[in-house]
Amino acid sequence: MDPTRLIPSALPIPIEWGWFYLFQVLTFILHILVMNVMLGASIIALVHNVRGKRDFEPLTKTISVKLPFTIAFAVNFGVAPLLFMQVLYGQFLYTSSVLMAVYWLGVVGLVIAAYGSAYVYDFRYAALGSLKTLFIAVTALCLLATGFIFTNNMTLMLNPEAWTAYLDNAGGTILNLSDPTVLPRYLHVVASSTALGGLALALLYQRRKDDPQAGRWVRHGMNWYAFSTVVQMALGLWFLTALPERVSNLLLGGSLPHTLVFAAGAILGIFSISNALRYNVRTTAIISVTTVSLMVYLRDMVRDAYLSPYFNVAERVVTGEYSPFVLFVLTLLAGVAIIVWMLRTASTDTEVRS
């Protein structure tokens, strides 16, 4: 079957596609940073709870206090980029979501379970005893499962050839497991999460000048970052080799913009490891955020390369209705002001509790 026959027609959009793309990239950068900290911190806490060493309890206690807020912000920051992606690539994303609808709808339950378990881990930390491991395991595993579902959806939308599986399975339980990029892409995200989770802990403890153990936890967080980033770069090479040849060639010299962004991200990643091993926290953080931003942009370039045989986002029909966009920008500015206030308030409260 010709896969182009399976792709729904793209609906008109109210303003030029570049505005939606700009906001999609900016909001996704915010989401991916907070999401990585959320997942990485839960994994780090789980590792130390499983190990059961009491001298690490100050670290896991700190994570327990911060985790519920981090999950809340990660979820809320994830709404905007998903909506912008639906505007730009809706005919692909909606289709893949329907094909795996059972798992996609299950994300809601997984996130609620992770959130609830994180709250118990926080507010009952001292009373839970050995059960702390169970509750942080529920949080981490639910978040890992959510990430795996998202990886399947974000890759299935790029592969209309795989949509024909619906003819044999119309129950909404299709996963993109036959795609060789799924596993390295997913593991790449997990390694990135433990790296940024460690970096976030280092940044947090660097501010605690009155904590006699702060230096220890700063070094511990930076070690998590450095070694996780080494693993992440190795997984990135696996991911690169798993890409279709026509896409990987763009990153390896076939297209100057693709190659420059890819090379810049790799070089900055190496520099960040070097700084992390020297415990240069702020420099590492600046390099890391820059690298993540470049990788988000490269991710979008790879998506467009995948879809190029079927679709060009720049050719979307525009209706010229600007008033909803103006209202959106005004609402966004008001929302940002409220979020800044919430972050300051939450930071003060959690610093007192931890």
Secondary structure, DSSP 8 states (H G I E B T S, - for coil): --GGGGS-----BSS-HHHHHHHHHHHHHHHHHHHHHHHHHHHHHHHHHHHT-GGGHHHHHHHHHHHHHHHHHHHHHHHHHHHHHHHHHHHHHHHHHHHTHHHHHHHHHHHHHHHHHHHHHHHTHHHHTTHHHHHHHHHHHHHHHHHHHHHHHHHHTT-GGGGGGGGT--SS----TT-TTHHHHHHHHHHHHHHHHHHHHHHHHHT-TT-TTHHHHHHHHHHHHHHHHHHHHHHHHHHHHHS-HHHHHIIIIISHHHHHHHHHHHHHHHHHHHHHHTT-HHHHHHHHHHHHHHHHHHHHHHHHHHHTTT--GGG--B----HHHHHHHHHHHHHHHHHHHHHHHHHHHHHHH-
